[in-house]
Amino acid sequence: MEFSHVAFILYLVSSFFVHTYGGWMSSKNSPDHVIERSFHALGTANNIRIFGRDDERPMDLAYARIMEIEDRMSAFKRGSDVWALNSNAGVAPVRLHDDTFDLLKRAVAFSRLSDGAFDCTIRPLVELWGIGIKKNYIPSVQEITEKMALVCYKDIVFDDGAMSAELTEKGQAIDLGGIAKGYAADEVKRVLAGCGIESALINLGGNIVALGGRPDGQPWRIGIQNPLVAAGEYLAVVSVVDKAVVTSGSYERYFIEEGVRYHHILDPRAGRPAQSGLLSVTVVCGNSTDADALATALFVLGCDNGMELLKNFGGKAVFIDEELQITASEGMTNNFEKLG
């Protein structure tokens, strides 16, 4: 399942190991009580670490919930909600599972609030460009225009009583890639907290959610990638407790043609890769679902317009522009540090 629009943010490995594994004062918080699982789901690599417990059951429950979400929201799995909705575009409404129905409504709300900078019906454009799949393919103006006619979140019709949704035009298709990983990460946090877990780090393809703080009581330190170099070099760090950290950037899937960078974060209003003057946006928010959609919308909108949208959600963000200039939103001072 390909969840597009979201680039990777990696926590600082050196900081993580030095400060998490060093100097723990109780046997409960010893390295022997770390349960870790890495796996592939939602079209990406995932890693979950649970601290202070030696019981595998919470991890099993979290993993099962992720698989359930993938089975319902994959655009590629025959029989999934999203597959059924896209297959019946312009034909008939489709009854959805509660979580798919609710998340789709939330995605439409984000589409509306961002004035279409985030649009969950963007899939026809994603398939047309095929960045990361097709080899350096640049669609014609005519192709883009034809697909843009199918991209309109206002064409999703909901029936709350029947718990159904319908795409009104044939050829339309939704893509929950800009929000579903965030939702899954929030669900993992909910499951773990319900099992009494107090400290965990959830990384679903770069959508990072911290449950509580580190086992030693300190905040988690999450690195913001330098978008112009290979993974592992960071420009800044954000410190968080019980927060989500999500980055959208143009450095994960892209190609350069005649000096132009064509990346996977598409502007639904233009039908092509966003040209907002940004290389990445990192959002810090109370929940990963909001942070996921916000990161995409902010990248498309750019720094100035993005700041206005950010105010509606009480989130914080770090913008990195094409000159590697870093701009932090209001309220980031106490948990943000530039490196170098």
ZAMARGU-4260 file (C-alpha; in steps of 0.2 Angstrom, whole numbers, plus 5000, padded with zeros to 4 digits):
<rodrens>
0) 5000/5000/5000 | 5008/5016/4994 | 5005/5031/5006 | 5011/5045/4996 | 5015/5063/5002
5) 5024/5059/5018 | 5043/5059/5018 | 5053/5052/5032 | 5059/5060/5048 | 5071/5050/5058
10) 5075/5051/5077 | 5093/5055/5081 | 5101/5038/5083 | 5116/5043/5093 | 5106/5054/5105
15) 5093/5040/5107 | 5105/5027/5112 | 5116/5037/5123 | 5102/5045/5133 | 5089/5031/5133
20) 5100/5017/5137 | 5113/5025/5148 | 5111/5028/5167 | 5094/5020/5170 | 5091/5019/5188
25) 5079/5004/5190 | 5078/4987/5184 | 5061/4990/5177 | 5069/5003/5165 | 5084/4992/5161
30) 5088/4988/5142 | 5081/4970/5146 | 5064/4978/5147 | 5063/4985/5129 | 5052/4976/5117
35) 5055/4981/5099 | 5047/4976/5082 | 5051/4981/5064 | 5040/4976/5050 | 5033/4982/5033
40) 5015/4988/5032 | 5006/5003/5025 | 5018/5003/5011 | 5033/5007/5022 | 5045/5002/5035
45) 5039/5003/5053 | 5047/5002/5070 | 5039/5001/5087 | 5048/5001/5104 | 5040/4998/5120
50) 5049/5002/5136 | 5047/4995/5154 | 5038/4979/5149 | 5042/4962/5145 | 5025/4956/5139
55) 5023/4954/5120 | 5004/4956/5121 | 5003/4975/5119 | 5014/4974/5104 | 5004/4960/5096
60) 4988/4971/5098 | 4996/4986/5091 | 5002/4976/5076 | 4985/4968/5073 | 4977/4985/5073
65) 4989/4992/5060 | 4985/4977/5049 | 4967/4980/5051 | 4969/4998/5046 | 4979/4992/5030
70) 4966/4979/5026 | 4952/4993/5026 | 4961/5008/5019 | 4973/5001/5005 | 4969/5006/4988
75) 4977/4990/4981 | 4969/4977/4992 | 4954/4970/4983 | 4939/4971/4995 | 4946/4985/5005
80) 4935/5000/5008 | 4945/5012/4998 | 4947/4999/4984 | 4928/4997/4984 | 4925/5016/4984
85) 4937/5019/4970 | 4930/5004/4960 | 4912/5011/4961 | 4916/5029/4957 | 4902/5036/4947
90) 4892/5020/4950 | 4885/5018/4967 | 4889/5022/4986 | 4899/5010/4996 | 4896/5006/5014
95) 4912/5008/5024 | 4919/5002/5041 | 4917/5015/5055 | 4935/5020/5055 | 4937/5022/5037
100) 4921/5032/5036 | 4926/5043/5050 | 4944/5046/5043 | 4937/5050/5026 | 4926/5063/5033
105) 4941/5070/5043 | 4951/5070/5027 | 4938/5080/5018 | 4937/5092/5032 | 4956/5095/5030
110) 4954/5097/5012 | 4941/5110/5015 | 4951/5119/5029 | 4967/5120/5018 | 4956/5126/5003
115) 4962/5111/4993 | 4980/5111/4997 | 4977/5094/5004 | 4964/5084/4994 | 4960/5066/4997
120) 4954/5064/4979 | 4971/5067/4972 | 4974/5049/4967 | 4972/5051/4948 | 4986/5064/4948
125) 4997/5052/4959 | 4995/5038/4947 | 4998/5050/4932 | 5014/5056/4938 | 5020/5039/4946
130) 5035/5047/4954 | 5045/5033/4961 | 5037/5021/4950 | 5038/5028/4932 | 5055/5033/4926
135) 5056/5052/4926 | 5040/5054/4918 | 5033/5072/4915 | 5015/5072/4909 | 5008/5083/4896
140) 4998/5098/4900 | 4983/5089/4892 | 4985/5074/4903 | 4987/5085/4919 | 4971/5095/4914
145) 4961/5079/4911 | 4966/5071/4928 | 4963/5088/4937 | 4945/5087/4932 | 4944/5072/4943
150) 4951/5079/4958 | 4938/5087/4969 | 4935/5083/4987 | 4918/5091/4986 | 4913/5077/4975
155) 4912/5064/4989 | 4895/5062/4995 | 4892/5055/5013 | 4877/5046/5020 | 4879/5046/5039
160) 4864/5035/5042 | 4870/5021/5030 | 4888/5024/5034 | 4892/5025/5016 | 4901/5037/5004
165) 4901/5039/4985 | 4912/5047/4972 | 4901/5056/4960 | 4912/5055/4944 | 4919/5039/4935
170) 4938/5039/4936 | 4939/5048/4953 | 4949/5040/4967 | 4953/5044/4984 | 4971/5042/4992
175) 4972/5042/5011 | 4991/5042/5010 | 4992/5059/5017 | 4982/5055/5033 | 4981/5036/5036
180) 4998/5033/5043 | 4995/5046/5055 | 4979/5038/5060 | 4987/5021/5062 | 5001/5029/5073
185) 4987/5037/5084 | 4979/5020/5085 | 4995/5011/5090 | 4997/5024/5104 | 4979/5022/5110
190) 4981/5003/5110 | 4997/5003/5120 | 4991/5016/5132 | 4976/5005/5135 | 4988/4991/5140
195) 4996/5002/5153 | 5011/5006/5143 | 5019/5023/5149 | 5034/5025/5137 | 5035/5020/5119
200) 5041/5027/5103 | 5031/5023/5087 | 5038/5026/5070 | 5027/5022/5055 | 5037/5026/5040
205) 5042/5042/5048 | 5026/5047/5056 | 5033/5047/5074 | 5022/5047/5090 | 5030/5047/5107
210) 5019/5039/5121 | 5025/5048/5136 | 5043/5053/5138 | 5059/5042/5138 | 5061/5029/5152
215) 5073/5040/5161 | 5060/5054/5162 | 5068/5065/5148 | 5059/5071/5132 | 5062/5062/5116
220) 5074/5070/5104 | 5068/5069/5086 | 5080/5074/5072 | 5075/5085/5057 | 5084/5078/5041
225) 5094/5089/5030 | 5084/5088/5015 | 5098/5090/5003 | 5109/5076/5009 | 5108/5057/5012
230) 5098/5051/5027 | 5108/5053/5044 | 5112/5071/5043 | 5101/5083/5054 | 5099/5102/5054
235) 5088/5103/5070 | 5081/5093/5084 | 5064/5094/5092 | 5061/5088/5110 | 5044/5081/5114
240) 5034/5071/5127 | 5018/5063/5122 | 5017/5072/5105 | 5017/5067/5086 | 5031/5073/5074
245) 5028/5071/5056 | 5038/5078/5041 | 5034/5081/5023 | 5048/5084/5011 | 5054/5084/4993
250) 5069/5073/4996 | 5062/5055/4997 | 5055/5052/4980 | 5060/5064/4966 | 5070/5066/4950
255) 5078/5081/4942 | 5075/5086/4924 | 5083/5101/4916 | 5087/5108/4933 | 5069/5106/4940
260) 5065/5095/4955 | 5050/5084/4952 | 5045/5077/4968 | 5030/5066/4975 | 5021/5080/4985
265) 5008/5086/4972 | 4999/5102/4973 | 4981/5096/4969 | 4977/5114/4963 | 4990/5114/4950
270) 4991/5096/4945 | 5010/5095/4947 | 5023/5094/4961 | 5021/5108/4974 | 5032/5124/4970
275) 5031/5133/4987 | 5049/5137/4990 | 5051/5123/5003 | 5061/5107/5005 | 5052/5101/5020
280) 5040/5104/5034 | 5040/5096/5051 | 5024/5097/5061 | 5023/5094/5080 | 5005/5091/5086
285) 4995/5082/5099 | 4990/5069/5087 | 4998/5061/5072 | 4982/5061/5061 | 4982/5080/5061
290) 5000/5081/5060 | 5001/5070/5045 | 4988/5080/5035 | 4995/5096/5041 | 5012/5092/5035
295) 5006/5089/5017 | 4995/5105/5017 | 5009/5116/5024 | 5022/5110/5011 | 5010/5114/4997
300) 5005/5131/5004 | 5022/5137/5009 | 5029/5146/5024 | 5018/5161/5025 | 5001/5154/5020
305) 5005/5138/5030 | 5007/5148/5046 | 4989/5154/5044 | 4983/5137/5043 | 4993/5131/5057
310) 4985/5143/5069 | 4968/5133/5067 | 4976/5118/5075 | 4986/5123/5089 | 5001/5114/5081
315) 5019/5119/5079 | 5030/5118/5063 | 5048/5120/5057 | 5049/5125/5039 | 5065/5122/5028
320) 5066/5132/5012 | 5077/5129/4996 | 5091/5140/5004 | 5091/5129/5019 | 5084/5143/5030
325) 5075/5137/5045 | 5059/5145/5051 | 5050/5139/5067 | 5032/5144/5071 | 5027/5152/5087
330) 5029/5142/5102 | 5043/5131/5096 | 5057/5140/5106 | 5057/5129/5121 | 5058/5112/5112
335) 5068/5116/5096 | 5086/5117/5093 | 5096/5121/5078 | 5112/5110/5075 | 5129/5116/5068
</rodrens>
